[in-house]
Amino acid sequence: MPACDEECPVPPGFDRLQRGGPYMAALGPLYCRRAGTAIAIGMRIEARHVNMRGIAHGGMLASLADSALGLGLALFCDGRHSFVTASLSTDFLDAARPGDWVEAHIDVQRIGNRMAFASCLLDAGGRRILRASGVFAVMPPLAPEQLAAGY
């Protein structure tokens, strides 16, 4: 695996996200790219993310998809709401390996008064590796002190 600090730069247009709470901070760092309503969350797969076969652990990819969906929903509505996962469905399509840049492309279907619906595709190097869809409870927006703490 290359030393990704310098040899594996973050792709252009992605900015470091300071959200996601302590769990995602330990898993990440996460990056975001927005173009209008198109939202992508990305991260680099590191050696600490792999299973015994040397590929990204499925639970780690599911966590990334779940977090990307929740973050994508919050970004889509400009923080007017926060979201808690009610249901998540994942399908693993291919493997990611150390050094791979993985992007979650979020598609927000609907944000209602009580529930929100979104899906995402995770891609690595042009390969689709995971498909996920989720249902989320719509919650009040995060408080300014929560946002300052990276939630």
N, C-alpha and C positions, 0 to 999 in steps of 0.2 A: 504494500500500500504506500503510495506517495505521501510525503509530509505535506498535508493539505493546507498548512498555514500560508505557504507561498506558492507551492506548485499547483494547487487546486484552488484558484481564486473563485470567489462568488461571482456568478454570471452578472453581466450588466443589468441594471434596472432593479436589482434586489437590494433592499435596505434591511438592516438588522432590526428585528422585532424585539421590543422590550415588554412583551406580554406573554401570557400563558401560565404564569405562576411558577412556583418552585419546581414542580414536577417537570414541566417542559424546559425550564432553565437547566435542569440536570441532564435532560436528554439532548437538548439543542446544541448550539444556538440555532434559532429559526430566523428566516429572512422572508420578506414579503415584497411582491411586485404587484402594483395596481395600475391598470389602464382602463379608465372608466369604471364599468361594473365588473370587469375581469379581474379576479383576485387569484394569485398563486402564492403558496407558502412553500418555501424550500429549505432544505438542509443537506449537509454533506454526511454520508454514511462513514462512520469511523470504526476502527477495530472493536471498540467497546459495544457496538451495536449488533455484533454478529453472534450466531449460534455455533454449535459444534461443527457444522458443515461449512463454516466460513462465509455464510450469506446473512443478510440482515434478518434479525429475528422477527418472526411474524407478529408477535405482540408489540414490538417496537414500531413496526409499520402501521399496525392498527391504532396505536396511540397517536402516531403522527397524523393519520387520517382523521381520527376523532377530534384532536386538537385543532387541526387545520379547518375542519368544518365549523367548529364553534367560533374560532377566531375569524374565519371568513364571514360568518353571519354577522358578528359584531362589527366588523369593518364595513360590510355592505350597508348596515343601517347607521353607520357613523356613530356607534356607541350609544344609541338611544335605548338599547336593550343589551342584556347579557343572556347567555344561553347555557342550559344544562342538558346533557344528553339523556334522552328517554329511551332511544333505541338506536342501535348501530348494526349495520350489516356490512360484512367485508367479503370480498372474493379475491384470493391471491392468484395472480396471473403469471408472474415471473419473479425472478430473484433480483435483489440489489446486493452489491458487494462493496467492500471498503473502497473509498475514493469516489463512489458514485454520487452525483448530485441528484437528489430526488426532489421533484416538484409535485405538489398537490394542487391541481386546478379545480377550483370550487365552482359549483353551479348552484346558486340559490334558487329554489323553486318557489317558495312561498314563506313569508313571515306573517303569521296571523296574530291575534290577540293573545292566544295561549300556547300555540305550537308553531314551530318553524320546520321547514323541510329543505334539505340540501343534499347534494351528492358531490363526490370528487373522484378524480382519477389521479393516481400517483404514477409518474413517469420517471424513468432513469435512463438517460442517454438515448432517448427516442423509443425506449421500450415501455409499454404499459405494464406496470408491475402489480397494481392493486386497484380495485374498484370498490367504492364505499358509498353507502347512503345512510342518512341519519334523520331521526326525528328528535327535536329539541324543545324543551320547555322554555317559553319566553319569560325572562326574569327582568326585574328592574335593572337599570344601568348600574355599572360599578361606581362606587364612590370615588371622588378624586384621590383620596389616600390609597385606595386599592390600585388605581391606575398608576400612581406614582411608585408603588411597590412592585409593579410588573405583573399585575393580574389581568 
